[in-house]
Every structure is written in C-alpha cells, then in structure tokens.
Amino acid sequence: MTRQREAGYTLAELLVVLALLGIMALVMADGMRFGGRVWEASARKAEAIEIMSGGHTLLRTVLERVVPRDLDPGMPGDPDLFRASPTRMSFLALAPAAVDAGGVSRFELDVRNTATGQELVLSWTPLAGNPARQQRIAVSQATAITFAYARRDQDGTLVWRNDWADQSGAPDLILVRVRGLQPWPDLLVRPRISRDPACIYDPVSFGCRHA
C-alpha cells in the first residue's frame, strides 16, 4: 500500500502568485495616484469656477447700482460723474453687502497687466463712515479685458462706444468682456436707474423720487 501524495503548493507556484499580487498592487497604486490627480485637478477647476462666478456676480451687482449724475456746467470736472475708457471705469454706486461698505461709495474698475495676463481690480471708497479705500480682484489671468458702453439715440437705436468721457448720466448698457477664461460669459448690465435730470436717487427703492 503506497502513501498518497500530500496536497500543497510548489515553490514555483508561490513565486507566480507573489508576482501576480505585486503587479496588482502596482496597478492599484497607479490607479489611486491617477484618481488623486484627477480629484485635485477637479477641485482646482471647481474653485476657479467659483471664484470667477463670484467675480461675475459682484461686478453685475455693483454696475446695476450705478447712481446716475448729470453734468453740471458749473463743475465739469465733477469726480462723481460716470467716467470710463476701454479699460477703466469710475462711478458712484450703492455698495452691495458683499463689499462691506454701506451706502453710496465711489467705485473704480481697472484693467491691470500682470506677469500671468490681465486682471480686473475693483476698488471702492465709502462716501460716509470709514473712508478707507478697499479693493478686490474680480478677474485674474485673463488674456484680454475690455469695456464698452451704449446709449439709445433719438430713434431708440443702441449706439456703442468704447469710452464715456464727455457724456452725462450713466450708460443704458455696460459690457464687460473677458477673454482667455472659461467659463466667463460676456457681462451685459443695465443700470437700474435711468438717466433722468430730475432724479433724486432713492437708495431704498433703487429708483428716482422727485422733489
């Protein structure tokens, strides 16, 4: 009577299994590293989109609250008039809660060149209370940033121009165009208050009241 062969693994079989386990571990490690890189890239993209969306919303809110002011022939250099060029705006507006100013403030929008492209800087100085000047970068790392302004002519047709240096009141439409950032749609804003020579600005209703 012969003794039956005992069941078990040979050394070669163990080596093959260990090699397969090592390959699986490498594949899993590469997958985890790839997943980590994808997650980090997604997080950076989501943060950039959130920042751009916040800047877009802030600019829209401020420009909607522009306070129109007609030209006084006795004071043609009035610093509170809406004045603008293709890359700069200066105006009065009712400050939104997001800028922590309160009341009417003097705002400036400037396009600045940096080492990584162009940035759009929003600065403001409250007319009452704490007069400290503050600023916030609304857009950064853009290829190009430009402004345009429109007013309706006597026929009701919108006429666009790239400056607002010799005009009275505020434009009927303001366009902020940013290139080189996605997604950043063109910002087209209609100030809430129309140009009315008899207008007395009412910060409660964002409209005009008459004396």
Backbone hydrogen bonds, N-H to C=O, Kabsch-Sander energy under -0.5 kcal/mol:
donor,donor_aa,acceptor,acceptor_aa,energy
14,L,10,T,-2.0
15,L,11,L,-2.2
16,V,12,A,-2.2
17,V,13,E,-2.2
18,L,14,L,-2.6
19,A,15,L,-2.3
20,L,16,V,-2.4
21,L,17,V,-2.5
22,G,18,L,-2.2
23,I,19,A,-2.3
24,M,20,L,-2.5
25,A,21,L,-2.3
26,L,22,G,-2.3
27,V,23,I,-2.5
28,M,24,M,-2.6
29,A,25,A,-2.5
30,D,26,L,-2.6
31,G,27,V,-2.3
32,M,28,M,-2.3
33,R,29,A,-2.5
34,F,30,D,-2.7
35,G,31,G,-2.6
36,G,32,M,-2.3
37,R,33,R,-2.3
38,V,34,F,-2.5
39,W,35,G,-2.4
40,E,36,G,-2.5
41,A,37,R,-2.6
42,S,38,V,-2.6
43,A,39,W,-2.5
44,R,40,E,-2.5
45,K,41,A,-2.4
46,A,42,S,-2.7
47,E,43,A,-2.3
48,A,44,R,-2.4
49,I,45,K,-2.5
50,E,46,A,-2.2
51,I,47,E,-2.4
52,M,48,A,-2.6
53,S,49,I,-2.8
54,G,50,E,-2.3
55,G,51,I,-2.4
56,H,52,M,-2.5
57,T,53,S,-2.4
58,L,54,G,-2.5
59,L,55,G,-2.4
60,R,56,H,-2.1
61,T,57,T,-2.4
62,V,58,L,-2.4
63,L,59,L,-2.6
64,E,60,R,-2.0
65,R,61,T,-0.8
65,R,62,V,-0.9
66,V,63,L,-1.1
67,V,92,L,-2.8
75,M,72,D,-2.5
78,D,75,M,-1.5
81,L,78,D,-1.3
83,R,81,L,-0.6
83,R,90,S,-2.7
85,S,88,R,-3.0
88,R,85,S,-0.6
89,M,109,L,-2.1
90,S,83,R,-2.5
91,F,107,F,-2.1
92,L,80,D,-0.5
93,A,105,S,-2.1
94,L,65,R,-1.8
95,A,93,A,-0.7
95,A,103,G,-2.6
99,V,96,P,-1.4
100,D,97,A,-1.2
101,A,96,P,-0.6
105,S,93,A,-2.7
106,R,125,T,-2.7
107,F,91,F,-3.2
107,F,105,S,-0.6
108,E,123,S,-2.6
109,L,89,M,-2.2
110,D,121,V,-2.3
111,V,87,T,-1.9
112,R,110,D,-0.6
112,R,119,E,-2.8
114,T,117,G,-3.7
117,G,114,T,-1.2
118,Q,142,A,-2.9
119,E,112,R,-2.6
120,L,139,V,-2.5
121,V,110,D,-2.8
121,V,119,E,-0.6
122,L,120,L,-0.5
122,L,136,R,-3.2
123,S,108,E,-2.9
123,S,121,V,-0.6
124,W,134,Q,-2.5
125,T,106,R,-1.9
127,L,104,V,-2.0
134,Q,124,W,-2.5
136,R,122,L,-2.6
138,A,120,L,-2.5
138,A,136,R,-0.7
139,V,120,L,-1.3
142,A,118,Q,-2.6
143,T,179,R,-2.8
144,A,179,R,-1.4
146,T,177,R,-2.3
147,F,86,P,-1.9
148,A,175,L,-1.7
149,Y,161,R,-3.0
150,A,173,L,-2.3
151,R,159,V,-1.6
153,D,157,T,-2.4
156,G,153,D,-1.9
159,V,151,R,-2.4
160,W,158,L,-0.5
161,R,149,Y,-2.6
164,W,84,A,-3.0
169,G,69,R,-1.9
172,D,150,A,-2.4
173,L,150,A,-1.5
174,I,189,V,-2.6
175,L,148,A,-2.8
176,V,187,L,-2.7
177,R,146,T,-2.8
177,R,175,L,-0.5
178,V,176,V,-0.5
179,R,144,A,-3.0
184,W,181,L,-0.6
187,L,176,V,-2.7
188,L,186,D,-0.8
189,V,174,I,-2.9
189,V,187,L,-0.6
192,R,64,E,-2.5
194,S,192,R,-0.5
196,D,194,S,-0.8
199,C,196,D,-2.4
200,I,209,R,-1.6
201,Y,199,C,-0.5
202,D,207,G,-2.5
206,F,202,D,-1.5
207,G,202,D,-0.9
209,R,200,I,-1.8
